[in-house]
Amino acid sequence: MTTTDPILVVGFPAVGDFVRCHSAIQIIAERFPGRPIDVVTSPVAAPLARLMPHVRKGWSLAKRHQRPGFAERGRLVGELRKENYGTAYLMTSSTKAALMAFMAGIEERIGYPQELQFGLLNRFPAGWLAHLWAFGPRKTRLFEEVCSIASLGEMPAAGTEWPAPRLVVDPAELGEWRQRHKIDAGRPALALYTADIENFRSWPIERFISLARDHHDRGWAIWIVGGPRERAGAVKIRAAIPEAIDFTSTPSIDDAMCQIAASTMFLGVDGGISHAAAALNVPCALIYGLNRPYVHGPVNSHVRFIEPPLSTPSWVKDTRGISETRVREVLAGLSAGIHN
């Protein structure tokens, strides 16, 4: 290896998990400033690679559940060989991902051997054995895990923290998007992400509608973001507020990133789009229920998490214990911070 050999980061396929990999990418870029960094992820998440500072390009690998995908992986291995990567950081614990890096002839292959990929991986972070047997409350959260892989288990210096993920949309691209959709840049916009309204992660749709109506009556634009899973919620919101813009038919994640980056505030629930919104540096109010935000939520400092109060009965495992009043207070605080 030389100081200019490119580095490959094998990321997660899910959007939220892939966004979290950018913390690791920033650590790697700081340690090896002269080495280009490329990433591998799913076709859904791959467009986000171009929005990540320090990433040269992204490779796409379709992952089909319970299918080996030998042909697709073989094609990608052939492409990776041509790049002469010197190091691969494997954020995912998949044996197939480790085998792909091995077959691509990458000399240094770093990661946690969680599927016992000894031989396929040849360098582990410090403390890897304890990590291997960590379960339940002792298990490392994903953000810390990817940062530990990138730093080889070295903790951040005293008084410093590992970097939060960042996504950056080019201002010219954002301006073109606004012009194409006739968006008034001077009007504040509240972006809503409901997820699947039948899913335990979502929040009662009538409460989304109530808050959206409040903001609409004060002159805000209401944008509903997401994809096919969010369309049922979008239909209900637009039935109550016809002026709301339904972006859930967006053909690409590139447009979704422009929608979020152009918004003034983001109100959403647990999901990959919420991780992207946090990384885009948009003030976020995120509603969490059964999934704990410390474990599953974004680590960006401008995010405000809203959870059911401690007095909520234990059988209420979804988000119903979170009142409109509580969410309204958080949004008011975020709005005040924006205008100060």
C-alpha positions as CSV (number, residue, x, y, z in Angstrom):
1,M,0.0,0.0,0.0
2,T,1.0,3.6,-0.6
3,T,-0.3,6.9,0.8
4,T,-2.5,7.3,-2.3
5,D,-4.1,3.8,-2.5
6,P,-7.9,4.2,-2.6
7,I,-10.0,3.0,0.3
8,L,-13.3,1.1,0.0
9,V,-16.0,1.4,2.7
10,V,-18.6,-1.4,2.5
11,G,-21.7,0.2,4.0
12,F,-25.2,-0.9,5.0
13,P,-28.0,-1.2,2.5
14,A,-30.7,0.7,4.5
15,V,-30.8,4.5,4.1
16,G,-30.5,5.3,7.8
17,D,-27.7,2.9,8.5
18,F,-25.8,4.0,5.4
19,V,-26.1,7.7,6.5
20,R,-24.6,6.7,9.8
21,C,-21.6,5.3,7.9
22,H,-20.6,8.8,7.1
23,S,-19.3,9.3,10.6
24,A,-16.8,6.5,9.9
25,I,-15.9,8.0,6.5
26,Q,-15.0,11.3,8.1
27,I,-12.7,9.6,10.6
28,I,-11.0,7.6,7.8
29,A,-10.6,10.8,5.7
30,E,-8.9,12.6,8.6
31,R,-6.5,9.7,9.2
32,F,-5.7,9.3,5.5
33,P,-6.2,12.7,3.8
34,G,-4.4,11.7,0.6
35,R,-6.4,8.5,-0.1
36,P,-9.6,8.6,-2.2
37,I,-12.6,6.9,-0.5
38,D,-15.3,5.0,-2.3
39,V,-18.4,3.2,-0.8
40,V,-20.6,0.2,-1.6
41,T,-24.2,0.2,-0.6
42,S,-27.7,-0.7,-2.0
43,P,-29.2,0.9,-5.2
44,V,-31.7,2.8,-2.9
45,A,-29.0,4.4,-0.8
46,A,-26.2,4.8,-3.4
47,P,-27.4,8.2,-4.6
48,L,-26.6,9.6,-1.2
49,A,-22.9,8.9,-1.7
50,R,-22.5,11.9,-3.9
51,L,-23.8,14.1,-1.1
52,M,-21.2,12.8,1.4
53,P,-18.1,15.0,1.8
54,H,-14.9,13.0,1.3
55,V,-16.6,10.3,-0.9
56,R,-15.2,10.0,-4.4
57,K,-17.9,7.6,-5.8
58,G,-20.4,5.0,-4.8
59,W,-20.8,1.4,-6.0
60,S,-24.3,-0.1,-6.0
61,L,-25.0,-3.7,-5.0
62,A,-28.5,-5.1,-5.1
63,K,-29.2,-7.3,-2.0
64,R,-32.0,-9.8,-2.3
65,H,-33.2,-11.4,0.8
66,Q,-32.2,-15.1,1.2
67,R,-30.6,-15.1,-2.2
68,P,-26.8,-15.3,-2.6
69,G,-26.6,-12.9,-5.6
70,F,-23.4,-14.5,-6.9
71,A,-23.7,-13.0,-10.4
72,E,-24.2,-9.5,-9.1
73,R,-21.4,-9.8,-6.6
74,G,-19.1,-11.4,-9.2
75,R,-19.7,-8.4,-11.5
76,L,-18.9,-6.0,-8.7
77,V,-15.8,-7.9,-7.7
78,G,-14.5,-7.5,-11.2
79,E,-15.1,-3.8,-11.1
80,L,-13.4,-3.4,-7.7
81,R,-10.3,-5.2,-8.8
82,K,-9.7,-2.6,-11.4
83,E,-9.6,0.2,-8.8
84,N,-6.6,-1.4,-6.8
85,Y,-8.0,-0.6,-3.4
86,G,-5.5,-1.0,-0.6
87,T,-7.9,-1.1,2.3
88,A,-11.5,-2.1,2.8
89,Y,-13.5,-1.1,5.9
90,L,-16.5,-3.4,6.4
91,M,-19.2,-1.7,8.3
92,T,-21.5,-4.6,7.8
93,S,-20.8,-7.9,9.5
94,S,-21.9,-9.9,6.4
95,T,-19.7,-12.8,5.4
96,K,-20.6,-12.3,1.8
97,A,-19.4,-8.7,2.0
98,A,-16.1,-9.8,3.5
99,L,-15.7,-12.5,0.9
100,M,-16.3,-9.9,-1.8
101,A,-13.5,-7.7,-0.5
102,F,-11.2,-10.8,-0.3
103,M,-12.0,-11.8,-3.9
104,A,-11.4,-8.3,-5.0
105,G,-7.7,-8.7,-3.9
106,I,-7.9,-5.9,-1.3
107,E,-4.9,-6.4,0.9
108,E,-6.1,-4.9,4.2
109,R,-9.7,-5.9,5.3
110,I,-10.9,-4.3,8.5
111,G,-14.0,-5.0,10.5
112,Y,-15.6,-6.9,13.4
113,P,-15.7,-10.7,12.8
114,Q,-19.3,-11.0,14.0
115,E,-20.0,-13.8,11.6
116,L,-16.6,-15.3,12.4
117,Q,-15.0,-14.2,9.1
118,F,-11.4,-15.0,10.3
119,G,-9.2,-15.1,7.2
120,L,-11.6,-13.0,5.2
121,L,-10.9,-10.1,7.6
122,N,-7.3,-9.6,8.6
123,R,-7.4,-6.6,10.9
124,F,-9.8,-6.0,13.8
125,P,-10.5,-3.0,16.0
126,A,-9.0,-3.1,19.5
127,G,-11.3,-4.9,21.9
128,W,-12.9,-6.9,19.2
129,L,-13.3,-10.1,21.3
130,A,-15.4,-8.3,23.9
131,H,-17.5,-6.8,21.2
132,L,-18.1,-10.2,19.7
133,W,-19.7,-11.4,22.9
134,A,-21.7,-8.3,23.7
135,F,-25.4,-8.8,23.8
136,G,-28.5,-6.9,25.1
137,P,-27.7,-3.7,27.0
138,R,-23.9,-4.3,26.5
139,K,-24.2,-4.3,22.7
140,T,-22.5,-1.4,21.0
141,R,-24.9,1.0,19.2
142,L,-24.4,1.2,15.5
143,F,-23.0,4.8,15.5
144,E,-20.2,3.8,17.9
145,E,-19.6,0.5,16.1
146,V,-18.9,2.1,12.7
147,C,-16.7,4.8,14.3
148,S,-14.8,2.1,16.2
149,I,-14.1,0.2,12.9
150,A,-12.8,3.4,11.3
151,S,-10.6,4.3,14.2
152,L,-9.5,0.7,14.9
153,G,-11.0,0.9,18.3
154,E,-9.3,4.1,19.4
155,M,-11.5,6.3,21.4
156,P,-11.8,10.1,20.5
157,A,-9.4,12.4,22.2
158,A,-10.5,13.9,25.5
159,G,-12.9,16.8,25.0
160,T,-13.8,15.7,21.4
161,E,-16.5,13.5,19.9
162,W,-16.8,11.4,16.9
163,P,-18.3,13.4,14.0
164,A,-22.0,13.3,13.2
165,P,-23.0,12.3,9.6
166,R,-23.3,15.1,7.1
167,L,-25.0,15.3,3.7
168,V,-24.6,18.4,1.5
169,V,-26.9,19.3,-1.4
170,D,-25.2,21.7,-3.9
171,P,-26.8,25.1,-3.7
172,A,-27.1,25.3,-7.5
173,E,-28.9,22.0,-7.6
174,L,-31.2,23.2,-4.8
175,G,-31.9,26.4,-6.7
176,E,-32.7,24.5,-9.8
177,W,-35.1,22.2,-7.8
178,R,-36.9,25.2,-6.4
179,Q,-37.3,26.8,-9.8
180,R,-38.5,23.5,-11.3
181,H,-41.2,23.1,-8.7
182,K,-42.0,26.9,-8.4
183,I,-41.0,26.9,-4.7
184,D,-41.0,30.3,-2.9
185,A,-37.7,30.3,-1.1
186,G,-39.0,33.1,1.2
187,R,-41.9,31.0,2.6
188,P,-41.2,28.7,5.5
189,A,-41.9,25.0,4.9
190,L,-42.7,22.2,7.3
191,A,-41.7,18.8,6.0
192,L,-43.7,15.9,7.3
193,Y,-42.5,12.3,7.3
194,T,-45.2,10.0,8.6
195,A,-43.8,6.6,7.6
196,D,-46.4,3.8,7.1
197,I,-49.3,5.1,9.2
198,E,-50.2,1.5,10.1
199,N,-46.7,0.9,11.5
200,F,-45.9,1.1,15.2
201,R,-43.2,3.7,14.5
202,S,-45.7,6.2,13.1
203,W,-47.8,8.8,15.0
204,P,-51.6,9.1,14.8
205,I,-52.3,10.8,11.5
206,E,-54.9,13.1,12.9
207,R,-52.2,14.6,15.1
208,F,-49.9,15.2,12.1
209,I,-52.9,16.9,10.5
210,S,-53.6,19.1,13.5
211,L,-50.0,20.4,13.7
212,A,-49.9,20.9,9.9
213,R,-53.0,22.9,9.9
214,D,-51.6,25.1,12.7
215,H,-48.5,25.9,10.6
216,H,-50.5,26.3,7.4
217,D,-52.8,28.9,9.1
218,R,-49.6,30.8,10.1
219,G,-48.4,30.9,6.5
220,W,-46.2,27.9,6.3
221,A,-46.0,25.6,3.3
222,I,-46.7,21.9,4.2
223,W,-44.7,19.3,2.4
224,I,-45.2,15.6,2.8
225,V,-42.0,13.7,2.0
226,G,-41.2,10.0,1.6
227,G,-42.2,7.3,-0.9
228,P,-44.9,4.7,-1.5
229,R,-45.2,3.7,2.2
230,E,-46.1,7.3,3.1
231,R,-48.7,7.8,0.4
232,A,-51.6,6.7,2.6
233,G,-50.7,9.4,5.1
234,A,-50.2,11.9,2.4
235,V,-53.8,11.3,1.1
236,K,-55.3,11.9,4.5
237,I,-53.2,15.1,5.1
238,R,-54.2,16.5,1.7
239,A,-57.8,15.7,2.3
240,A,-57.7,17.9,5.3
241,I,-55.3,20.5,3.9
242,P,-55.6,20.6,0.1
243,E,-52.8,23.1,-0.2
244,A,-50.3,20.7,1.2
245,I,-47.8,19.4,-1.4
246,D,-47.5,15.6,-1.7
247,F,-44.0,14.7,-2.6
248,T,-44.4,11.0,-1.9
249,S,-44.6,10.2,-5.6
250,T,-41.0,11.4,-6.0
251,P,-39.2,9.3,-8.6
252,S,-35.8,9.5,-7.0
253,I,-34.1,9.9,-3.6
254,D,-32.2,12.9,-5.1
255,D,-35.4,14.8,-5.3
256,A,-36.3,13.7,-1.7
257,M,-33.0,15.2,-0.5
258,C,-33.7,18.5,-2.2
259,Q,-37.2,18.6,-0.6
260,I,-35.8,18.1,2.8
261,A,-32.8,20.4,2.3
262,A,-35.1,23.2,1.1
263,S,-37.5,22.8,4.1
264,T,-37.4,25.0,7.2
265,M,-38.2,22.3,9.7
266,F,-38.7,18.5,9.6
267,L,-41.2,16.6,11.7
268,G,-40.9,12.9,11.4
269,V,-40.8,9.5,13.0
270,D,-38.1,6.8,13.3
271,G,-36.8,6.0,9.8
272,G,-34.1,6.3,7.3
273,I,-35.4,9.6,5.9
274,S,-35.2,11.1,9.3
275,H,-31.5,10.2,9.5
276,A,-31.0,11.9,6.1
277,A,-32.9,15.0,7.3
278,A,-30.6,15.2,10.4
279,A,-27.5,14.8,8.3
280,L,-28.8,17.6,5.9
281,N,-28.6,20.0,8.9
282,V,-32.4,20.7,8.9
283,P,-33.9,21.4,12.4
284,C,-35.6,18.1,13.2
285,A,-38.3,17.1,15.7
286,L,-38.4,13.3,15.7
287,I,-41.0,11.1,17.4
288,Y,-39.9,7.8,18.9
289,G,-41.9,5.1,20.6
290,L,-40.8,1.5,21.2
291,N,-37.4,2.1,19.5
292,R,-35.2,4.2,21.8
293,P,-33.6,7.3,20.2
294,Y,-30.3,6.8,22.0
295,V,-29.8,3.5,20.2
296,H,-31.7,4.1,16.9
297,G,-31.8,7.8,16.4
298,P,-29.5,10.3,14.7
299,V,-26.6,11.8,16.7
300,N,-26.8,15.3,15.2
301,S,-27.0,18.0,17.8
302,H,-29.8,20.0,16.2
303,V,-32.2,17.0,16.5
304,R,-34.9,17.1,19.2
305,F,-36.3,13.7,20.2
306,I,-39.9,13.3,21.5
307,E,-40.7,10.2,23.5
308,P,-43.7,9.0,25.5
309,P,-43.5,10.3,29.1
310,L,-42.3,7.9,31.9
311,S,-45.9,7.8,33.2
312,T,-47.2,6.2,30.0
313,P,-48.5,2.7,30.7
314,S,-46.0,-0.1,29.7
315,W,-48.6,-1.6,27.3
316,V,-48.5,1.5,25.1
317,K,-45.5,0.5,23.0
318,D,-46.1,2.8,20.1
319,T,-46.2,6.6,19.9
320,R,-49.7,7.2,21.1
321,G,-48.5,8.4,24.5
322,I,-46.9,11.5,22.8
323,S,-49.4,14.4,22.8
324,E,-49.9,17.1,20.2
325,T,-49.1,19.7,22.9
326,R,-45.6,18.2,23.5
327,V,-44.8,18.1,19.8
328,R,-46.1,21.6,19.4
329,E,-43.8,22.9,22.1
330,V,-40.8,21.3,20.5
331,L,-41.6,22.7,17.1
332,A,-42.1,26.1,18.6
333,G,-38.7,25.9,20.3
334,L,-37.0,24.9,17.0
335,S,-38.8,27.7,15.1
336,A,-37.7,30.3,17.7
337,G,-34.1,29.1,17.3
338,I,-34.3,29.4,13.5
339,H,-35.6,33.0,13.6
340,N,-33.1,34.2,16.3
